């Protein structure tokens, strides 16, 4: 005898608190503006009507780290900009995620010199890498969906 036969058709849904919290986090991620190079143009294009990243709960990009939980690093990071990036990351509230957009953010791309950081993962922990030079808005949306999958699998006790 199943639960439907005992309870009738009450429309009751059962789930875990962790599933609901992670579902809420994926539906309301607020990215922070951090465009450093040509990848920023493609990041801005994902907000346009053609791609409309708003359907994933990212209505607008925040300019303040205290109001955002996702840092999209779009472009190359210079050694002078690295401490600023780290300070902004430290000011973001927990839980927070980082998405490295483009080859320059991932591994410094074709710019192999002393003035640039050879990958943003030297400064902050990166959750998802989006490849391309510059990556198309579709690739950024795919990276965001991969991040959503990762967040749905996280344990909420990690942040407690």
Secondary structure, DSSP 8 states (H G I E B T S, - for coil): --HHHHH-S-------HHHHHHHHHHHT--EE--B-STHHHHHHHTTSTTT-GGGGT--S-BS-GGG-SEEEEES--BHHHHHHHHHHHHHS-SS-EEEEESHHHHH-TT--STTB-S-GGGTS--SEEE-STT--HHHHHHHHHHHHHHHHT--GGG--
